């Protein structure tokens, strides 16, 4: 069995961190360990995992390494550690698949589907011009869209703010018709009382799902919010392990979970979260406003998770102003979308070939992305 002998980390635009892992037999695996806006912090965490534990270990013992990285410290979980573990895990699965000559999903039981539906972002952080963008994306072949519900919003806001959010969704629905899915992301910006008002106001326009109606720290409010809408409730991008997801499964309010393959422990952990969700009749829609390695990892899990129903992807997303997903691939056609679907990559490992020369070139640039700090009219900090 090959051994882990080297690793490199690359901060690349627009806001990503790539991990390259090499074995003594020369096999290279790639992962994407990052917390958007905290790449340097996660980079240090990854370095600590390699220097204190991973170097010299057998590359193929993925489950054992996951357990050691997670349980080997007295303090566990959280976005930084779980994102570091996630990137390592992705790279080790990439290595195992390449060494055995099969895609990762073959090692997870084989594909349960040939392709998966994807959605396209519209409207930006402060949603504007959504109807026209929606028409353009549907004309380009997408059958599902996602938009932010609102910009910053007060804890108790006025009826005009609620009406504006409902009007935006109505305009998109009228622009694209009833055969297009429209996810509406609250982005954790909304307080519990306003979330109840907003979901009720959006309900007549049939959102595909309402995402993160409140921050994950307020998941106990989800049953009450769900009672105000018929729309599926989605959450999970800021939840990092099966132990956190267990609570939302048990209260029965969530219909769609959105773990992030670069935040929630990688392929190993999200595969387990997906299986737990299936037992509760909850769908899987992995969060992925990230780069090509993260997307490839998502698609490998989507392939073999029977309850996966749609996949986020970041092509042309408003964050990707300086670089985009396809720029880092030797063969960008692996992510060609057809009729609103992405094919499951079937090349060995994660199914993509990273353009290493381009990665090294881009890593020479100064990358220092941080999300904006928004403020309310009174000067207090608002949720972004």
KEDRENBA-821304 format. One record per residue (C-alpha): residue number from 1; residue in three letters; z, y, x. Coordinates in pm, whole numbers. Layout:
KEDRENBA-821304
NUM_ALA_Z_Y_X
...
END
This chain:
KEDRENBA-821304
1_UNK_0_0_0
2_UNK_-97_341_136
3_UNK_168_593_240
4_UNK_194_966_176
5_UNK_143_1139_510
6_UNK_44_1499_437
7_UNK_32_1768_171
8_UNK_-100_2121_136
9_UNK_-46_2390_-125
10_UNK_-300_2656_-221
11_UNK_-228_2967_-427
12_UNK_-562_3057_-582
13_UNK_-686_3311_-836
14_UNK_-645_3384_-1114
15_UNK_-285_3249_-1118
16_UNK_-289_2884_-1014
17_UNK_-127_2662_-751
18_UNK_-312_2354_-630
19_UNK_-156_2063_-441
20_UNK_-352_1838_-204
21_UNK_-185_1507_-108
22_UNK_-327_1271_155
23_UNK_-244_911_239
24_UNK_-257_728_572
25_UNK_-579_563_451
26_UNK_-745_901_396
27_UNK_-735_908_16
28_UNK_-681_1257_-124
29_UNK_-522_1334_-460
30_UNK_-496_1670_-634
31_UNK_-231_1817_-860
32_UNK_-161_2152_-1022
33_UNK_210_2237_-1002
34_UNK_265_2589_-1129
35_UNK_468_2814_-1352
36_UNK_239_3103_-1435
37_UNK_387_3409_-1266
38_UNK_627_3201_-1055
39_UNK_386_3017_-826
40_UNK_579_3098_-508
41_UNK_900_2960_-656
42_UNK_733_2636_-760
43_UNK_559_2614_-423
44_UNK_899_2608_-253
45_UNK_1021_2339_-493
46_UNK_719_2120_-413
47_UNK_775_2166_-41
48_UNK_1136_2058_-83
49_UNK_1033_1740_-268
50_UNK_794_1641_10
51_UNK_1015_1732_304
52_UNK_1329_1575_162
53_UNK_1183_1266_1
54_UNK_809_1200_-45
55_UNK_659_1199_306
56_UNK_628_846_436
57_UNK_674_685_94
58_UNK_431_441_-69
59_UNK_188_647_-275
60_UNK_150_388_-548
61_UNK_514_373_-666
62_UNK_465_657_-912
63_UNK_736_572_-1165
64_UNK_995_517_-894
65_UNK_906_850_-731
66_UNK_928_1027_-1067
67_UNK_1274_887_-1125
68_UNK_1388_977_-774
69_UNK_1255_1332_-794
70_UNK_1412_1389_-1136
71_UNK_1737_1192_-1112
72_UNK_1789_1234_-740
73_UNK_1943_1575_-796
74_UNK_2264_1642_-987
75_UNK_2093_1936_-1166
76_UNK_1785_1835_-1360
77_UNK_1502_1970_-1568
78_UNK_1384_2325_-1624
79_UNK_1042_2479_-1568
80_UNK_1049_2500_-1187
81_UNK_1158_2145_-1102
82_UNK_957_1982_-1380
83_UNK_643_2175_-1282
84_UNK_688_2071_-920
85_UNK_729_1708_-1028
86_UNK_427_1743_-1258
87_UNK_191_1846_-980
88_UNK_310_1569_-751
89_UNK_274_1317_-1033
90_UNK_-83_1427_-1109
91_UNK_-180_1392_-743
92_UNK_-26_1044_-714
93_UNK_-211_923_-1024
94_UNK_-531_1071_-879
95_UNK_-473_874_-558
96_UNK_-395_550_-741
97_UNK_-707_575_-955
98_UNK_-926_651_-655
99_UNK_-781_364_-452
100_UNK_-843_120_-739
101_UNK_-1180_272_-831
102_UNK_-1089_349_-1194
103_UNK_-1004_657_-1401
104_UNK_-635_715_-1467
105_UNK_-667_633_-1836
106_UNK_-774_279_-1743
107_UNK_-437_241_-1572
108_UNK_-260_362_-1886
109_UNK_-405_99_-2117
110_UNK_-763_217_-2144
111_UNK_-932_481_-2353
112_UNK_-861_500_-2726
113_UNK_-1141_758_-2769
114_UNK_-1459_873_-2596
115_UNK_-1408_1247_-2640
116_UNK_-1160_1498_-2775
117_UNK_-1199_1820_-2969
118_UNK_-1122_2140_-2779
119_UNK_-1045_2491_-2897
120_UNK_-1143_2829_-2761
121_UNK_-922_3137_-2730
122_UNK_-1017_3465_-2897
123_UNK_-861_3809_-2920
124_UNK_-651_3843_-2605
125_UNK_-280_3918_-2569
126_UNK_-294_4201_-2819
127_UNK_-539_4050_-3066
128_UNK_-843_4267_-3136
129_UNK_-1206_4217_-3236
130_UNK_-1120_3866_-3349
131_UNK_-1381_3821_-3621
132_UNK_-1677_3900_-3397
133_UNK_-1542_3686_-3113
134_UNK_-1484_3403_-3359
135_UNK_-1847_3415_-3473
136_UNK_-1968_3408_-3113
137_UNK_-1752_3108_-3021
138_UNK_-1859_2911_-3325
139_UNK_-2223_2992_-3254
140_UNK_-2162_2859_-2902
141_UNK_-2059_2526_-3053
142_UNK_-1680_2537_-3083
143_UNK_-1531_2402_-3404
144_UNK_-1177_2525_-3338
145_UNK_-1030_2856_-3220
146_UNK_-690_2999_-3133
147_UNK_-562_3354_-3147
148_UNK_-234_3535_-3101
149_UNK_-73_3625_-3431
150_UNK_52_3965_-3325
151_UNK_135_4188_-3032
152_UNK_498_4279_-2963
153_UNK_699_4278_-3283
154_UNK_1040_4415_-3372
155_UNK_1324_4184_-3472
156_UNK_1291_4324_-3823
157_UNK_951_4487_-3858
158_UNK_766_4665_-4136
159_UNK_535_4520_-4403
160_UNK_232_4679_-4234
161_UNK_283_4461_-3924
162_UNK_292_4145_-4134
163_UNK_-12_4258_-4333
164_UNK_-207_4332_-4014
165_UNK_-151_3977_-3886
166_UNK_-257_3827_-4218
167_UNK_-564_4053_-4231
168_UNK_-677_3940_-3883
169_UNK_-655_3576_-3981
170_UNK_-832_3644_-4311
171_UNK_-1116_3820_-4128
172_UNK_-1158_3528_-3889
173_UNK_-1150_3279_-4175
174_UNK_-1415_3479_-4362
175_UNK_-1627_3503_-4046
176_UNK_-1633_3131_-3966
177_UNK_-1573_2955_-4296
178_UNK_-1353_2665_-4396
179_UNK_-1489_2404_-4154
180_UNK_-1348_2571_-3843
181_UNK_-989_2522_-3729
182_UNK_-795_2839_-3646
183_UNK_-469_2799_-3458
184_UNK_-235_3098_-3470
185_UNK_1_3142_-3175
186_UNK_323_3336_-3233
187_UNK_386_3301_-2857
188_UNK_762_3307_-2908
189_UNK_733_3681_-2973
190_UNK_871_3665_-3324
191_UNK_1231_3660_-3443
192_UNK_1346_3410_-3704
193_UNK_1339_3651_-4004
194_UNK_993_3782_-3913
195_UNK_863_3430_-3847
196_UNK_950_3332_-4204
197_UNK_763_3633_-4340
198_UNK_463_3581_-4113
199_UNK_410_3212_-4185
200_UNK_421_3282_-4557
201_UNK_170_3567_-4524
202_UNK_-71_3357_-4314
203_UNK_-50_3050_-4536
204_UNK_-326_3149_-4785
205_UNK_-579_3156_-4498
206_UNK_-512_2796_-4390
207_UNK_-427_2813_-4019
208_UNK_-494_2488_-3833
209_UNK_-138_2520_-3703
210_UNK_124_2787_-3640
211_UNK_225_2769_-3275
212_UNK_566_2845_-3126
213_UNK_685_3046_-3428
214_UNK_1012_3104_-3241
215_UNK_1121_3047_-2882
216_UNK_1220_2691_-2797
217_UNK_1583_2802_-2772
218_UNK_1569_2860_-3146
219_UNK_1413_2527_-3242
220_UNK_1702_2472_-3480
221_UNK_1537_2740_-3701
222_UNK_1211_2546_-3734
223_UNK_1304_2351_-4051
224_UNK_1380_2677_-4233
225_UNK_1056_2836_-4108
226_UNK_853_2527_-4202
227_UNK_985_2554_-4557
228_UNK_795_2884_-4593
229_UNK_447_2743_-4518
230_UNK_219_2446_-4573
231_UNK_63_2495_-4227
232_UNK_149_2243_-3954
233_UNK_415_2370_-3713
234_UNK_335_2334_-3341
235_UNK_556_2389_-3039
236_UNK_639_2253_-2697
237_UNK_476_2450_-2415
238_UNK_822_2564_-2298
239_UNK_983_2224_-2331
240_UNK_993_2012_-2019
241_UNK_1112_1657_-2091
242_UNK_1135_1387_-2356
243_UNK_1502_1470_-2399
244_UNK_1413_1820_-2523
245_UNK_1140_1689_-2752
246_UNK_1376_1429_-2898
247_UNK_1561_1700_-3090
248_UNK_1252_1841_-3265
249_UNK_1132_1493_-3356
250_UNK_1464_1415_-3517
251_UNK_1476_1728_-3735
252_UNK_1129_1654_-3876
253_UNK_997_2012_-3883
254_UNK_731_1987_-3610
255_UNK_387_1842_-3681
256_UNK_214_1907_-3347
257_UNK_368_1895_-3000
258_UNK_217_2085_-2708
259_UNK_369_1966_-2380
260_UNK_201_2104_-2069
261_UNK_85_1847_-1812
262_UNK_168_2095_-1534
263_UNK_514_2181_-1669
264_UNK_653_1875_-1847
265_UNK_670_1624_-1564
266_UNK_302_1539_-1537
267_UNK_110_1239_-1665
268_UNK_407_1003_-1640
269_UNK_635_1212_-1861
270_UNK_382_1345_-2113
271_UNK_255_994_-2175
272_UNK_609_900_-2279
273_UNK_651_1215_-2490
274_UNK_324_1135_-2668
275_UNK_442_783_-2747
276_UNK_768_918_-2888
277_UNK_573_1164_-3102
278_UNK_355_888_-3241
279_UNK_665_711_-3371
280_UNK_751_1026_-3569
281_UNK_392_1080_-3699
282_UNK_359_1392_-3483
283_UNK_25_1488_-3328
284_UNK_-36_1575_-2962
285_UNK_-224_1889_-2851
286_UNK_-147_1947_-2482
287_UNK_-96_2306_-2368
288_UNK_-337_2401_-2089
289_UNK_-429_2766_-2022
290_UNK_-458_2657_-1658
291_UNK_-704_2525_-1403
292_UNK_-936_2226_-1374
293_UNK_-683_1981_-1228
294_UNK_-439_2040_-1512
295_UNK_-720_2002_-1766
296_UNK_-838_1679_-1607
297_UNK_-484_1541_-1623
298_UNK_-462_1640_-1991
299_UNK_-786_1461_-2072
300_UNK_-665_1141_-1907
301_UNK_-359_1139_-2136
302_UNK_-566_1244_-2439
303_UNK_-790_946_-2374
304_UNK_-517_690_-2429
305_UNK_-282_869_-2671
306_UNK_-378_766_-3026
307_UNK_-207_1073_-3174
308_UNK_-392_1332_-2957
309_UNK_-597_1552_-3187
310_UNK_-711_1858_-2992
311_UNK_-702_1997_-2638
312_UNK_-644_2351_-2517
313_UNK_-867_2466_-2232
314_UNK_-894_2799_-2053
315_UNK_-1265_2859_-2001
316_UNK_-1321_3234_-2048
317_UNK_-958_3290_-2149
318_UNK_-833_3646_-2107
319_UNK_-621_3551_-1802
320_UNK_-921_3427_-1602
321_UNK_-1068_3762_-1499
322_UNK_-1113_3685_-1129
323_UNK_-1182_3311_-1127
324_UNK_-1245_3045_-1388
325_UNK_-1201_2672_-1438
326_UNK_-1548_2559_-1331
327_UNK_-1548_2761_-1008
328_UNK_-1328_2505_-831
329_UNK_-1533_2195_-914
330_UNK_-1806_2037_-706
331_UNK_-1965_1920_-1033
332_UNK_-1880_2159_-1318
333_UNK_-2077_1948_-1566
334_UNK_-1775_1718_-1603
335_UNK_-1637_1980_-1843
336_UNK_-1955_2038_-2040
337_UNK_-1853_2076_-2405
338_UNK_-2076_1934_-2677
339_UNK_-2031_2006_-3048
340_UNK_-1683_2139_-2976
341_UNK_-1572_1826_-2788
342_UNK_-1497_1741_-2425
343_UNK_-1593_1401_-2292
344_UNK_-1322_1197_-2124
345_UNK_-1393_1198_-1747
346_UNK_-1450_842_-1628
347_UNK_-1482_885_-1250
348_UNK_-1196_736_-1044
349_UNK_-862_913_-1049
350_UNK_-843_1230_-1256
351_UNK_-1219_1215_-1292
352_UNK_-1307_1539_-1114
353_UNK_-1418_1635_-765
354_UNK_-1241_1946_-640
355_UNK_-1454_2178_-425
356_UNK_-1212_2185_-134
357_UNK_-1407_2439_67
358_UNK_-1398_2682_-224
359_UNK_-1026_2621_-274
360_UNK_-957_2703_91
361_UNK_-1173_3013_72
362_UNK_-1001_3141_-242
363_UNK_-657_3066_-101
364_UNK_-721_3340_157
365_UNK_-709_3598_-121
366_UNK_-391_3775_-228
367_UNK_-267_3609_-549
368_UNK_32_3768_-714
369_UNK_-6_3731_-1091
370_UNK_292_3811_-1315
371_UNK_295_3847_-1689
372_UNK_344_4201_-1818
373_UNK_684_4326_-1928
374_UNK_642_4470_-2275
375_UNK_881_4717_-2434
376_UNK_954_4828_-2788
377_UNK_934_5192_-2898
378_UNK_1305_5236_-2821
379_UNK_1257_5120_-2460
380_UNK_1413_4774_-2498
381_UNK_1233_4470_-2354
382_UNK_1002_4289_-2597
383_UNK_892_3926_-2585
384_UNK_551_3884_-2424
END
